[in-house]
Amino acid sequence: MGGESATTTAPRSGGTGNTGPAGGRTGQVLSGLAVALGLVLFLGGFAWGAVVYRPYTVPTTSMAPTIGAGDRVLAERVDGSEVRRGDVVVFKDETWANAPVLKRVVAVGGDTVACCTDGKLTVNGKQVDESYLPAGQAAEAGRFPAVTVPKGRLFLLGDERHGSLDSTAHLTEAAQGTVSRDTVTARVDAVVWPMDGMLQPASGFEALGPVSEPGPLRTIGVMVVAGAVLVLGGAAYGPVAKRMGARRRVRTEAAGVR
């Protein structure tokens, strides 16, 4: 009776004491910040895009091959005074149509434009290399006489020169087919459906003067994508950290049993 001593064996818990929340407090704070920043970028990008851009669906092939019938484009809201040679613009002129029209600006006020010399459009006597057109299309579509564009007006052509109802279809009117800068409401930046991306720069007009730079569409796209990645990554942190912690505990318990 008196020789026996009681012994207490501690349970092998495998180290399942106070481990704190999954991933630790620092990880949770960082994941929360990532989600918050992601939401700011994601929603801010969409809000910026909604303010700056307008979507349009193109009903005809007059701008092919650059823009096809049924394509969905994003056009930056601009003032007519910002338009430069080579821009694809959206405008509305009641003498042309009762709906918005998309065409390419090839000459501005004070320019003299004609077609063709050696198969190329000429502006102020200089041949323009229209890289967005299939080879020889300008010449194949036929000639038009020299037109001097009045101040404050624009001369526009469709990229499909065979059948586009553009300035050449209105040459007999008082303004010789030109439209006022004030009729322009937007400048096309990209084809978003199908996802052809940003329009090819109209580099052939650079010899005549400055050409337009693309709008902030790429920056907006980066903001939206980065925001989505941060939101998804931050939201996934908790479950991933919890699963990894559970695996570590299992391994620790297994090592303790041995």
Helices and strands as residue ranges (DSSP letters): H 24-52, E 53-57, E 72-77, G 80-82, E 88-91, E 101-108, E 112-117, E 120-123, E 126-128, H 137-140, E 144-148, E 153-157, G 167-170, E 179-180, G 181-183, E 184-193, E 197-198, G 203-208, H 217-257
